Amino acid sequence: AALLVRTTLGPVALLDALHRIERDAGRDRTSGPRYGPRPLDLDLLLHGDRCLTGPPGPTVPHPALSERRFVLVPLAEIAPTLIDPRSGRTVARLLAECPDLGRVDRWF
């Protein structure tokens, strides 16, 4: 799923808030699996036209944004013309060029 929000939080504060939500849902980032099953996984994909390279802090846009069909499909449904400030390409174009050809199913 993807969510588009308007916020006054900067990228660091927003990512901290996302991590708090994950923690409240039972995710333990210190010992849980990095790429395995987890109760909740929230990522900060884009933050306006900002480009940040962490650490420290987040890397924005998300470094794997253009490689993950399961991220791009729902994002393209809500914001196909949104521009990735690092590549200058729209989300729709990122999806069209995505090397991940995995199937993405809608559950609702």
C-alpha positions in Angstrom: 0.0 0.0 0.0 1.1 3.6 -0.5 0.0 6.7 1.3 0.4 10.3 0.2 0.4 12.8 3.2 0.9 16.4 3.8 3.1 17.1 6.9 5.1 19.8 8.6 7.5 17.1 9.8 11.0 17.0 8.1 12.2 13.7 6.8 14.1 12.7 10.0 11.1 13.5 12.3 8.7 11.8 9.8 10.8 8.6 9.7 11.1 8.6 13.5 7.2 8.8 13.6 7.0 5.9 11.2 9.3 3.9 13.4 7.2 4.6 16.5 4.1 3.3 14.6 6.0 0.2 13.7 7.2 -0.3 17.3 3.6 0.2 18.6 2.5 -2.5 16.2 5.1 -4.9 17.7 8.1 -4.5 15.4 11.5 -4.8 17.0 14.1 -3.2 14.7 16.9 -4.3 17.0 16.5 -8.0 16.8 13.7 -8.7 14.2 14.4 -9.9 10.7 15.5 -7.2 8.2 14.0 -8.8 5.1 11.7 -11.4 6.6 8.2 -11.3 8.0 7.4 -8.5 10.4 4.2 -7.1 11.9 4.6 -3.8 10.0 7.1 -2.2 7.7 6.7 1.5 6.9 9.1 3.2 4.5 9.7 6.9 3.6 9.8 6.8 -0.2 9.8 10.5 -1.1 9.7 13.8 0.8 8.8 16.5 -1.6 11.7 17.4 -3.9 14.3 16.6 -1.2 17.3 14.4 -1.9 19.1 13.2 1.2 21.9 10.7 1.6 22.1 9.0 5.0 23.3 7.8 7.3 22.9 9.6 9.5 19.3 10.1 8.8 17.2 8.7 6.0 18.1 8.4 2.4 15.4 10.1 0.4 14.2 9.2 -2.2 14.2 5.6 -0.8 17.3 4.0 -2.5 15.4 1.0 -3.8 12.3 2.9 -4.9 12.8 2.3 -8.7 13.6 -1.4 -8.2 10.5 -2.6 -6.3 7.3 -3.2 -8.2 5.3 -3.9 -5.0 6.1 -0.3 -4.0 5.6 1.3 -7.4 2.3 -0.2 -8.3 0.3 1.2 -5.4 2.3 4.5 -5.6 1.4 4.8 -9.3 -2.2 4.3 -8.5 -2.4 7.4 -6.2 0.4 9.6 -7.7 1.5 8.5 -11.2 2.8 12.0 -12.1 4.8 12.4 -8.9 8.4 13.1 -9.8 11.4 11.3 -8.2 13.7 14.2 -7.6 16.9 12.0 -7.9 16.1 10.6 -11.4 13.7 13.3 -12.7 11.3 10.5 -13.8 7.6 10.2 -12.9 6.4 7.3 -10.7 4.5 6.0 -13.8 7.8 5.9 -15.8 9.7 4.3 -12.9 7.0 1.6 -12.9 7.2 1.1 -16.7 11.0 0.8 -16.5 11.1 -1.3 -13.3 13.4 -4.3 -13.6 11.3 -6.2 -11.0 8.7 -8.2 -13.0 7.1 -9.8 -9.9 3.4 -10.0 -9.7 1.6 -7.5 -7.5 -2.0 -8.4 -6.4 -4.6 -6.0 -5.1 -6.2 -7.3 -1.9 -9.2 -5.1 -1.7 
